[in-house]
Amino acid sequence: MSTRGGGESVLARAVRILEAFTQDEPALSVSEIARRSGLHVATASRLVAELVAHGLLVRDERRLVRVGVRLWELASRASPALTLRERAMPFLEGVHDVVGHHVQLAVREGEEVLFVERLSAPGSVVNYTRIAGRLPLHASSSGLVLLAHAPAELRERLLDGRPLRAYTRHTPAASPLLRAQLAAVRRDGYAHCPGFVHEDALGIAAPVRDRTGEVVAALGVVVPNDASARAVVPVVRTAARGVSRALGAEAVGKRVRAGTTRGGDGGATLPLAQ
């Protein structure tokens, strides 16, 4: 992609424009897009017009700009997350029928957990996650599962003593506490996180593995923070093993019981579409 005046490429500027939108603020004026992207208003206006012409952005009746359906269409055609979601959905629906609260599927993106699917119901316990939403790896049950099985270099970078965000007094924001939590996840095969993000909610998650035994996702639930939540653990673990088998990990249960998986150093790359 060419640059103008030897500076940043047009593609890089377009990406900055797309990144200006959030789930809480999906419609923005051109001036607000310019401010968030750090672009001159004239530059932002010109690029927005081009993106609208290609259907990647649209203007509503108030002349505010939104992400267009065309962008979703193009992204979905070859998305590895699509295969994962399709294989996982029957198991997510089964868990949802049992727990009656939130069931979600997540993958690791850098130092964050990205939620690619979520099922909920009216009256469910509070839950800050949403589809295409992110949280720090240390703060949720899905994040802890993915961090526990992430490359050692990433874990050590997060455990270097720098302060981590504490959503509640229960969030493992200190390095020693987080190390203990990750060790428990690898030992027990699941994460149990009472009140980590909200005092009233409890997260439980288990690893999903691909055909090589690598952890590629986490299947989790968010339920009320009470003593009955422990009964959900076998449901979550069984569903996660089911998704793993659907991804081709037929022998995953034998490897886990034998302690021969690569666990602690497994990556979190999504499985390729098949």
Backbone bond lengths (Angstrom), bond angles and torsions (degrees), N, CA, C in turn:
res aa  C-N    CA-C-N  psi(-1)  N-CA   C-N-CA  omega(-1)  CA-C   N-CA-C  phi
1 M - - - 1.459 - - 1.517 109.23 -
2 S 1.328 116.52 129.15 1.457 120.81 -175.52 1.508 111.99 -69.95
3 T 1.333 115.79 160.45 1.455 122.52 175.48 1.507 108.80 -113.90
4 R 1.320 115.58 161.24 1.448 119.89 177.28 1.518 107.95 -114.81
5 G 1.331 115.68 123.33 1.457 119.76 -179.45 1.504 112.79 70.24
6 G 1.349 117.78 21.79 1.453 120.39 176.75 1.512 113.96 73.69
7 G 1.325 117.73 9.91 1.452 120.53 -177.91 1.509 112.16 -98.42
8 E 1.328 115.48 -142.71 1.454 122.07 -177.64 1.528 110.52 -66.51
9 S 1.325 116.20 144.58 1.462 119.89 -178.78 1.525 110.57 -70.47
10 V 1.330 114.65 158.56 1.461 120.44 176.76 1.525 110.02 -62.60
11 L 1.340 116.83 -38.63 1.463 120.09 179.29 1.525 110.86 -61.64
12 A 1.325 117.19 -43.47 1.464 120.39 179.68 1.524 110.78 -61.39
13 R 1.322 116.66 -38.79 1.466 119.89 178.43 1.527 111.12 -67.82
14 A 1.329 116.02 -38.61 1.462 119.34 178.12 1.529 111.06 -64.02
15 V 1.335 116.49 -39.19 1.466 119.98 177.70 1.518 110.19 -63.63
16 R 1.310 117.91 -40.50 1.463 120.77 177.79 1.521 111.25 -61.21
17 I 1.317 116.59 -36.54 1.466 119.98 177.05 1.523 110.61 -65.43
18 L 1.328 116.88 -46.05 1.463 120.00 179.91 1.526 111.60 -62.84
19 E 1.322 116.82 -35.00 1.459 120.76 -179.30 1.526 112.65 -73.57
20 A 1.317 118.06 -9.18 1.467 120.56 179.78 1.525 112.00 -71.19
21 F 1.327 117.38 -23.23 1.461 121.30 -176.92 1.527 110.77 -83.05
22 T 1.322 116.08 143.06 1.461 121.71 176.68 1.522 108.84 -129.27
23 Q 1.327 116.12 167.20 1.456 119.50 177.93 1.522 111.64 -66.48
24 D 1.321 116.89 -32.22 1.462 120.13 178.79 1.521 112.20 -78.40
25 E 1.332 116.76 -25.25 1.460 121.24 179.71 1.528 109.07 -132.50
26 P 1.333 117.33 77.04 1.466 120.77 -176.20 1.521 114.45 -81.09
27 A 1.346 118.20 -12.76 1.461 121.90 -179.50 1.523 109.20 -121.02
28 L 1.326 117.23 125.17 1.458 122.22 -174.83 1.523 110.42 -133.85
29 S 1.319 115.47 150.78 1.457 120.21 171.67 1.527 108.69 -78.86
30 V 1.331 116.18 162.31 1.459 119.83 179.00 1.521 110.71 -62.29
31 S 1.336 116.64 -38.83 1.468 119.40 179.77 1.523 111.58 -64.56
32 E 1.334 117.34 -36.49 1.460 120.18 177.96 1.526 110.71 -71.26
33 I 1.331 116.69 -37.42 1.468 120.23 175.30 1.517 109.78 -60.98
34 A 1.337 116.85 -43.14 1.460 120.64 179.04 1.522 111.10 -61.51
35 R 1.329 116.15 -42.12 1.469 119.56 -179.28 1.525 110.77 -64.87
36 R 1.327 117.61 -45.68 1.461 120.83 -176.99 1.523 112.83 -70.04
37 S 1.320 116.27 -32.59 1.462 120.09 -178.07 1.521 112.58 -88.65
38 G 1.334 116.82 -10.15 1.454 120.09 -179.14 1.513 113.51 74.03
39 L 1.329 117.04 21.80 1.455 121.81 -179.43 1.524 110.71 -102.18
40 H 1.326 116.06 155.31 1.456 120.62 172.27 1.531 108.26 -63.78
41 V 1.323 118.30 145.95 1.460 121.80 -177.04 1.525 111.12 -57.00
42 A 1.337 116.93 -41.51 1.462 119.53 -179.31 1.530 111.19 -63.73
43 T 1.342 116.11 -40.32 1.471 119.91 178.75 1.518 110.53 -66.35
44 A 1.331 116.24 -45.01 1.461 120.11 179.16 1.521 111.08 -61.87
45 S 1.334 116.63 -41.18 1.464 120.77 -179.24 1.523 110.99 -62.96
46 R 1.326 117.08 -42.63 1.453 120.75 -179.69 1.526 111.37 -65.82
47 L 1.335 116.87 -44.71 1.463 119.79 -179.04 1.521 111.37 -68.86
48 V 1.323 117.52 -38.06 1.458 120.31 176.68 1.527 110.15 -60.65
49 A 1.335 116.80 -42.93 1.465 120.30 179.14 1.528 110.80 -60.42
50 E 1.328 117.51 -40.44 1.458 120.45 178.87 1.524 111.32 -67.21
51 L 1.326 116.69 -41.42 1.464 120.36 178.95 1.527 111.06 -66.43
52 V 1.326 117.10 -36.03 1.469 120.63 175.51 1.525 110.20 -65.21
53 A 1.317 116.84 -40.76 1.466 120.61 -179.97 1.525 111.45 -61.07
54 H 1.325 117.63 -31.19 1.465 121.91 179.29 1.529 112.16 -90.86
55 G 1.328 117.87 -0.18 1.455 121.04 178.57 1.512 114.54 81.33
56 L 1.328 117.81 2.78 1.468 120.31 -179.95 1.523 111.48 -75.90
57 L 1.319 116.31 -27.51 1.459 123.22 170.71 1.522 107.97 -125.49
58 V 1.329 116.91 157.29 1.469 121.98 175.94 1.523 108.43 -135.45
59 R 1.327 115.83 157.46 1.467 122.09 174.42 1.525 108.45 -107.87
60 D 1.330 116.58 135.55 1.459 119.88 177.16 1.524 110.39 -90.18
61 E 1.322 115.42 -174.25 1.458 120.11 -175.31 1.527 113.04 -65.40
62 R 1.327 116.70 -18.37 1.474 120.48 177.89 1.527 111.74 -94.30
63 R 1.323 116.17 5.79 1.463 122.91 -177.38 1.521 112.24 71.23
64 L 1.323 117.14 13.73 1.454 120.33 173.09 1.525 108.76 -79.92
65 V 1.301 115.86 152.86 1.467 121.43 -174.89 1.525 110.04 -101.92
66 R 1.331 116.14 138.51 1.462 122.73 177.89 1.533 109.54 -132.15
67 V 1.323 115.25 161.59 1.468 119.88 172.79 1.520 108.36 -69.24
68 G 1.330 117.16 134.60 1.448 121.46 -176.93 1.522 113.47 -86.77
69 V 1.319 115.98 157.61 1.462 121.78 178.00 1.528 110.60 -62.93
70 R 1.317 117.22 -29.26 1.461 121.31 179.74 1.523 111.09 -58.67
71 L 1.334 117.65 -36.65 1.459 120.74 179.38 1.519 110.46 -66.17
72 W 1.329 116.47 -42.25 1.464 120.57 176.58 1.526 110.65 -62.74
73 E 1.332 116.32 -41.52 1.458 120.58 -179.28 1.522 111.34 -60.27
74 L 1.315 116.97 -47.82 1.462 120.71 -178.57 1.528 111.04 -66.03
75 A 1.333 116.42 -40.43 1.462 119.89 -178.45 1.522 111.80 -67.47
76 S 1.331 116.70 -29.72 1.464 120.04 -175.55 1.525 113.17 -80.38
77 R 1.327 117.42 -19.15 1.461 119.81 -173.28 1.524 113.19 -61.70
78 A 1.303 117.16 -39.94 1.463 120.55 -176.31 1.520 111.60 -126.13
79 S 1.330 117.25 23.56 1.457 119.93 -176.70 1.526 111.31 -72.72
80 P 1.332 118.27 124.19 1.465 119.51 175.62 1.520 111.76 -64.46
81 A 1.343 117.26 -24.21 1.459 120.05 178.24 1.520 111.13 -66.07
82 L 1.340 117.23 -25.99 1.459 120.24 -179.07 1.518 110.94 -64.11
83 T 1.319 117.66 -44.47 1.460 120.85 177.51 1.515 110.97 -61.70
84 L 1.318 116.38 -45.04 1.459 120.63 179.07 1.525 110.84 -59.19
85 R 1.313 117.34 -46.69 1.468 121.09 -179.28 1.520 111.55 -63.98
86 E 1.325 116.53 -41.88 1.467 119.54 -179.80 1.524 111.42 -63.04
87 R 1.329 117.02 -42.97 1.474 120.35 -179.82 1.533 111.04 -69.40
88 A 1.340 116.33 -32.29 1.463 119.98 -174.45 1.519 113.54 -84.37
89 M 1.339 117.95 -24.81 1.460 120.25 -169.65 1.529 114.78 -55.72
90 P 1.341 120.89 -45.06 1.471 118.44 179.02 1.523 112.80 -58.61
91 F 1.321 117.22 -35.29 1.461 120.82 179.95 1.535 110.98 -75.06
92 L 1.329 116.80 -37.94 1.461 120.03 175.91 1.527 110.55 -61.57
93 E 1.317 116.19 -42.95 1.465 119.80 179.60 1.525 111.05 -64.54
94 G 1.331 117.11 -38.48 1.462 119.82 177.97 1.509 112.26 -64.01
95 V 1.341 116.87 -43.58 1.460 120.36 177.81 1.524 110.38 -64.54
96 H 1.319 116.13 -40.57 1.470 119.61 -179.37 1.523 110.93 -61.79
97 D 1.326 117.29 -38.56 1.460 120.20 177.66 1.522 111.67 -61.38
98 V 1.330 116.31 -31.10 1.469 120.43 -178.04 1.522 111.40 -82.25
99 V 1.335 117.64 -48.22 1.472 120.00 -171.49 1.521 112.85 -87.09
100 G 1.340 117.79 -30.21 1.457 120.28 178.16 1.510 115.46 69.76
101 H 1.328 117.49 10.74 1.465 120.65 177.32 1.535 108.25 -122.28
102 H 1.309 118.31 -134.71 1.458 121.27 -175.95 1.531 111.07 -94.34
103 V 1.326 115.41 135.50 1.457 122.41 172.43 1.520 106.43 -126.29
104 Q 1.323 117.32 134.62 1.462 118.74 -174.54 1.523 111.94 -144.26
105 L 1.317 113.60 158.54 1.462 122.35 -179.80 1.520 107.05 -125.48
106 A 1.328 116.64 132.22 1.460 120.31 -173.74 1.515 111.28 -138.22
107 V 1.326 115.54 153.99 1.460 123.15 174.85 1.523 107.93 -129.87
108 R 1.334 115.36 166.28 1.467 119.58 177.94 1.517 110.62 -93.56
109 E 1.313 115.44 133.55 1.465 122.85 172.62 1.520 106.94 -126.21
110 G 1.321 116.64 98.63 1.457 119.95 -177.90 1.513 110.87 64.20
111 E 1.334 116.34 -122.40 1.461 122.03 -178.90 1.528 111.58 -100.86
112 E 1.331 116.39 20.43 1.461 120.54 179.75 1.523 109.97 -130.02
113 V 1.328 115.14 159.70 1.447 121.07 172.67 1.521 106.78 -101.52
114 L 1.333 116.04 131.52 1.460 123.12 -178.70 1.527 108.25 -111.42
115 F 1.325 116.69 124.80 1.463 121.42 -177.46 1.533 109.32 -91.55
116 V 1.339 116.22 117.87 1.457 120.82 -174.73 1.526 112.46 -100.34
117 E 1.328 117.76 -11.59 1.463 121.06 176.17 1.516 109.33 -156.87
118 R 1.342 116.31 148.12 1.458 120.59 175.89 1.516 109.29 -154.07
119 L 1.333 116.02 135.39 1.456 122.74 173.27 1.521 107.91 -115.66
120 S 1.329 116.87 135.27 1.457 121.58 -179.55 1.516 109.52 -136.80
121 A 1.331 115.62 -179.67 1.456 121.25 178.66 1.521 108.53 -148.89
122 P 1.330 117.58 153.90 1.473 119.74 176.76 1.520 111.20 -56.54
123 G 1.311 116.27 136.97 1.461 120.55 178.79 1.511 114.35 82.48
124 S 1.332 117.80 5.94 1.464 120.06 178.84 1.524 110.48 -66.50
125 V 1.326 115.22 159.41 1.461 120.93 178.76 1.532 109.66 -63.04
126 V 1.321 116.26 156.71 1.463 121.16 -179.24 1.532 110.60 -56.38
127 N 1.341 115.09 139.63 1.468 120.51 -179.75 1.520 107.86 -150.71
128 Y 1.331 116.89 122.50 1.463 121.04 -177.98 1.529 113.22 -83.72
129 T 1.329 117.85 -11.76 1.456 119.39 -176.98 1.521 110.34 -81.63
130 R 1.333 115.14 157.30 1.453 122.15 176.73 1.522 107.97 -154.57
131 I 1.319 116.53 164.77 1.452 120.06 178.65 1.528 109.32 -61.88
132 A 1.327 115.28 132.67 1.467 123.52 -175.70 1.521 112.48 70.80
133 G 1.333 117.00 11.04 1.460 120.78 174.56 1.511 111.16 -90.88
134 R 1.312 115.36 161.94 1.463 120.97 -177.60 1.529 110.88 -130.09
135 L 1.329 114.72 154.56 1.454 123.07 171.69 1.523 108.15 -141.90
136 P 1.317 117.94 156.18 1.468 119.34 173.18 1.534 110.10 -61.45
137 L 1.302 117.09 147.82 1.459 120.67 -176.11 1.526 113.02 -59.52
138 H 1.325 117.80 -33.82 1.466 119.91 -173.25 1.522 113.71 -77.95
139 A 1.352 117.98 -10.45 1.455 119.58 -164.99 1.518 115.25 -99.38
140 S 1.326 119.42 -8.10 1.464 120.47 -176.96 1.514 110.46 -134.50
141 S 1.326 115.59 165.27 1.464 119.66 179.88 1.529 110.95 -64.87
142 S 1.333 117.72 -43.47 1.461 120.06 177.64 1.522 111.06 -62.57
143 G 1.329 116.44 -41.44 1.453 120.43 179.10 1.515 112.47 -63.12
144 L 1.330 117.08 -40.67 1.462 120.04 179.54 1.526 111.32 -65.12
145 V 1.332 117.02 -39.28 1.463 119.74 177.29 1.524 110.21 -61.21
146 L 1.328 116.32 -46.28 1.461 120.06 -178.37 1.526 111.85 -68.73
147 L 1.326 116.83 -37.08 1.463 119.79 178.63 1.525 111.11 -70.13
148 A 1.326 116.96 -37.84 1.466 120.69 179.98 1.515 111.52 -61.43
149 H 1.338 117.41 -28.39 1.459 121.58 -177.81 1.521 112.20 -111.02
150 A 1.314 116.84 14.64 1.465 121.57 177.91 1.523 109.98 -81.30
151 P 1.324 117.77 167.20 1.471 119.39 176.02 1.526 111.20 -55.47
152 A 1.315 116.20 143.68 1.465 121.44 -176.67 1.523 111.72 -57.43
153 E 1.338 116.92 -35.28 1.465 120.23 -178.91 1.532 111.18 -61.91
154 L 1.321 117.01 -39.78 1.461 120.43 178.31 1.518 110.93 -66.39
155 R 1.329 116.48 -44.32 1.466 119.08 178.96 1.519 111.08 -59.54
156 E 1.316 116.91 -45.20 1.460 119.39 -178.19 1.522 111.77 -66.02
157 R 1.325 116.60 -32.17 1.468 119.78 177.91 1.528 110.50 -65.19
158 L 1.337 116.52 -38.93 1.458 119.49 178.69 1.526 112.42 -77.99
159 L 1.317 115.97 -19.88 1.466 120.25 -177.65 1.524 112.09 -101.21
160 D 1.325 116.92 20.38 1.467 119.99 -175.15 1.521 113.60 -80.56
161 G 1.330 116.55 7.09 1.456 119.20 176.35 1.513 114.90 99.95
162 R 1.325 118.02 -10.58 1.467 119.16 178.44 1.519 109.38 -67.31
163 P 1.330 117.98 148.89 1.469 119.99 -178.71 1.523 111.90 -66.90
164 L 1.318 116.40 136.40 1.446 123.09 176.09 1.525 108.98 -108.76
165 R 1.310 116.37 155.07 1.466 120.10 -176.50 1.518 110.86 -67.68
166 A 1.321 116.35 131.65 1.460 122.38 175.92 1.522 108.83 -107.49
167 Y 1.324 116.96 112.22 1.460 121.13 178.78 1.526 110.94 -76.03
168 T 1.329 116.32 -35.74 1.460 122.44 176.06 1.529 107.67 -140.51
169 R 1.320 116.39 179.17 1.466 119.83 178.40 1.527 111.93 -69.38
170 H 1.336 117.31 -10.34 1.462 120.92 -178.99 1.529 112.78 -95.55
171 T 1.315 118.63 -12.87 1.462 121.09 -178.65 1.525 109.98 -63.22
172 P 1.334 118.88 129.65 1.471 120.77 179.85 1.533 111.15 -76.39
173 A 1.330 115.94 76.10 1.461 121.29 -175.90 1.524 112.84 -88.09
174 A 1.327 117.48 -15.48 1.465 121.41 179.53 1.528 109.54 -94.27
175 S 1.327 116.67 142.98 1.454 121.70 -174.35 1.527 113.98 -56.45
176 P 1.338 120.54 -47.83 1.474 118.92 -178.84 1.526 112.65 -61.37
177 L 1.331 116.39 -40.80 1.460 119.71 179.76 1.521 110.83 -66.44
178 L 1.324 116.70 -39.81 1.462 120.27 179.65 1.527 110.89 -66.68
179 R 1.330 117.60 -40.54 1.464 120.27 176.72 1.526 110.86 -58.14
180 A 1.321 116.10 -42.04 1.460 120.37 -179.88 1.524 110.98 -65.58
181 Q 1.327 116.39 -40.15 1.460 120.27 178.62 1.524 111.43 -63.19
182 L 1.319 116.70 -43.86 1.466 120.48 -179.00 1.524 111.32 -66.28
183 A 1.317 116.54 -38.85 1.463 119.76 177.10 1.530 110.61 -63.02
184 A 1.343 117.07 -38.62 1.461 121.17 178.71 1.528 110.98 -66.19
185 V 1.324 117.25 -37.89 1.467 120.58 178.25 1.526 110.49 -62.62
186 R 1.330 116.85 -45.99 1.468 119.57 -179.96 1.522 111.28 -67.23
187 R 1.326 117.27 -34.63 1.469 121.00 -179.37 1.528 111.34 -72.80
188 D 1.337 117.27 -45.18 1.465 121.59 -171.74 1.520 113.51 -90.34
189 G 1.340 117.59 -21.10 1.458 120.31 -179.39 1.510 114.10 85.46
190 Y 1.320 118.11 11.91 1.460 121.58 176.72 1.532 108.78 -162.44
191 A 1.334 115.34 165.07 1.465 121.52 176.00 1.521 108.89 -112.25
192 H 1.317 115.94 136.66 1.469 123.17 179.40 1.525 106.28 -126.01
193 C 1.338 116.53 111.51 1.467 120.67 -167.81 1.524 111.91 -128.30
194 P 1.323 117.79 84.67 1.460 120.24 -179.92 1.530 112.21 -77.33
195 G 1.319 116.14 120.91 1.453 121.24 173.91 1.509 115.65 68.67
196 F 1.318 119.16 23.22 1.471 120.92 -176.87 1.526 112.42 -69.61
197 V 1.341 116.76 -40.15 1.460 120.78 -178.25 1.521 111.27 -105.77
198 H 1.325 116.99 -34.42 1.464 122.79 176.21 1.515 108.01 -144.44
199 E 1.320 117.03 139.18 1.463 121.70 -174.93 1.530 112.60 -57.93
200 D 1.339 117.27 -30.71 1.464 120.46 -175.34 1.520 113.80 -87.42
201 A 1.325 117.33 -7.21 1.468 120.46 -173.65 1.521 111.47 -115.48
202 L 1.328 115.19 150.50 1.457 121.95 178.87 1.522 108.45 -131.31
203 G 1.318 116.39 130.12 1.457 121.19 179.20 1.514 112.19 -105.53
204 I 1.317 115.87 139.13 1.460 123.00 174.43 1.522 106.99 -131.38
205 A 1.323 117.48 131.28 1.463 120.59 -179.51 1.514 110.56 -144.27
206 A 1.339 115.09 153.92 1.467 121.70 179.02 1.528 108.68 -135.42
207 P 1.330 117.34 155.05 1.472 120.33 -176.70 1.520 113.44 -76.41
208 V 1.325 114.51 145.31 1.459 123.12 171.64 1.520 106.86 -111.18
209 R 1.333 116.75 130.10 1.472 121.88 -175.36 1.518 110.99 -115.47
210 D 1.323 115.55 154.02 1.456 120.11 175.92 1.524 109.75 -94.62
211 R 1.337 116.55 -169.60 1.464 120.73 -174.33 1.524 113.15 -64.82
212 T 1.340 117.36 -19.24 1.463 120.38 179.15 1.518 112.57 -91.64
213 G 1.330 117.10 -4.69 1.454 120.65 -176.90 1.512 114.07 91.70
214 E 1.339 117.17 -1.63 1.457 120.71 179.07 1.526 110.14 -74.12
215 V 1.331 116.57 143.07 1.463 121.44 175.92 1.524 108.25 -78.35
216 V 1.336 116.44 117.94 1.458 121.23 -176.61 1.521 112.79 -113.64
217 A 1.335 116.94 -11.50 1.457 120.12 -177.95 1.524 108.75 -162.20
218 A 1.324 115.03 173.64 1.459 121.46 174.55 1.519 108.50 -132.65
219 L 1.310 116.25 134.11 1.457 122.17 174.45 1.514 107.24 -103.70
220 G 1.326 117.11 125.26 1.454 119.36 -174.69 1.512 113.38 -139.78
221 V 1.320 114.66 166.30 1.460 122.03 174.38 1.524 108.22 -129.62
222 V 1.327 115.89 155.01 1.454 122.65 170.69 1.517 106.51 -124.10
223 V 1.326 116.36 117.16 1.466 123.11 -173.70 1.527 108.71 -130.44
224 P 1.330 118.22 170.78 1.470 119.62 177.10 1.525 111.72 -59.02
225 N 1.305 115.82 144.45 1.452 122.63 -177.45 1.528 110.04 -82.90
226 D 1.332 115.31 80.50 1.464 120.02 177.56 1.526 109.16 -143.46
227 A 1.314 115.88 177.15 1.463 121.25 -173.12 1.517 112.80 -65.58
228 S 1.331 118.11 -23.81 1.465 120.19 -176.77 1.524 112.67 -72.55
229 A 1.337 117.23 -12.68 1.468 119.92 -175.92 1.523 112.35 -63.23
230 R 1.319 118.72 -29.07 1.471 120.71 -179.08 1.523 111.96 -57.79
231 A 1.329 116.86 -28.56 1.462 119.98 -179.19 1.521 111.95 -66.63
232 V 1.338 117.10 -16.57 1.456 121.34 -178.18 1.531 111.48 -81.98
233 V 1.326 117.64 -19.59 1.466 121.04 -174.81 1.525 112.92 -54.34
234 P 1.351 120.44 -49.71 1.471 119.01 179.82 1.526 113.08 -61.97
235 V 1.327 116.93 -32.11 1.462 120.61 179.05 1.523 110.10 -65.12
236 V 1.335 116.15 -45.53 1.461 121.12 -179.27 1.527 110.84 -65.70
237 R 1.310 117.58 -44.95 1.461 120.85 -178.06 1.532 111.17 -65.30
238 T 1.338 116.76 -40.01 1.463 120.08 179.51 1.523 110.23 -65.09
239 A 1.336 117.02 -42.48 1.465 120.57 179.39 1.521 111.07 -64.82
240 A 1.323 117.40 -40.90 1.469 120.51 179.05 1.518 110.90 -63.19
241 R 1.330 117.72 -38.94 1.469 120.31 176.36 1.520 110.23 -66.02
242 G 1.335 116.88 -36.24 1.458 120.05 177.91 1.520 111.94 -63.12
243 V 1.334 116.92 -43.72 1.457 120.24 177.16 1.527 109.90 -63.30
244 S 1.324 116.31 -40.31 1.470 120.05 178.86 1.519 110.80 -59.20
245 R 1.319 116.87 -43.83 1.466 119.92 178.15 1.528 110.96 -64.39
246 A 1.332 116.44 -37.04 1.461 119.99 178.58 1.529 111.67 -65.94
247 L 1.331 116.64 -24.13 1.462 121.49 177.51 1.529 112.12 -89.30
248 G 1.331 115.83 1.54 1.452 119.24 175.82 1.507 115.15 104.79
249 A 1.330 117.38 6.08 1.468 120.17 -177.74 1.525 109.31 -92.15
250 E 1.344 117.26 64.51 1.467 120.69 -176.00 1.511 112.89 -59.81
251 A 1.349 116.46 -36.06 1.466 119.73 -174.82 1.514 112.53 -98.44
252 V 1.355 116.63 15.47 1.454 118.08 -174.15 1.523 112.19 -61.15
253 G 1.335 116.97 -38.06 1.454 119.28 -179.00 1.516 112.15 -63.20
254 K 1.346 116.74 -40.18 1.465 120.26 178.97 1.518 110.75 -65.58
255 R 1.358 116.40 -40.42 1.458 119.19 -178.19 1.519 111.29 -68.02
256 V 1.346 116.15 -39.60 1.458 119.27 179.94 1.516 110.54 -64.81
257 R 1.344 116.64 -44.84 1.466 119.22 -178.95 1.513 111.65 -66.37
258 A 1.327 116.35 -32.30 1.456 119.68 -179.53 1.516 112.53 -82.96
259 G 1.345 116.09 -8.75 1.457 119.65 179.14 1.504 113.33 71.84
260 T 1.354 117.37 29.51 1.457 119.76 -175.31 1.515 113.20 -107.78
261 T 1.346 118.21 4.29 1.464 118.73 176.70 1.511 108.99 -74.54
262 R 1.329 114.63 164.88 1.456 119.75 -179.74 1.517 111.97 -85.54
263 G 1.340 116.46 2.19 1.453 125.38 173.65 1.497 117.51 18.05
264 G 1.361 116.09 -88.21 1.446 120.78 -168.96 1.498 114.78 -60.75
265 D 1.309 120.08 -23.60 1.450 120.95 -177.59 1.519 112.43 -113.65
266 G 1.347 116.71 14.48 1.457 119.20 179.63 1.509 111.60 -68.04
267 G 1.300 116.75 145.87 1.453 121.26 177.75 1.515 110.52 -82.55
268 A 1.326 115.66 -177.84 1.453 120.47 178.66 1.513 110.71 -131.33
269 T 1.320 117.18 30.38 1.448 120.88 177.91 1.513 109.50 -72.08
270 L 1.326 117.05 136.06 1.442 120.46 -179.31 1.521 110.71 -65.26
271 P 1.352 117.34 148.29 1.456 119.47 177.07 1.522 109.69 -68.70
272 L 1.317 116.62 145.29 1.449 120.69 178.78 1.518 109.86 -72.82
273 A 1.325 115.65 146.71 1.453 120.55 178.24 1.522 109.91 -60.71
274 Q 1.312 115.68 143.60 1.460 120.39 -177.93 1.525 109.71 -120.09
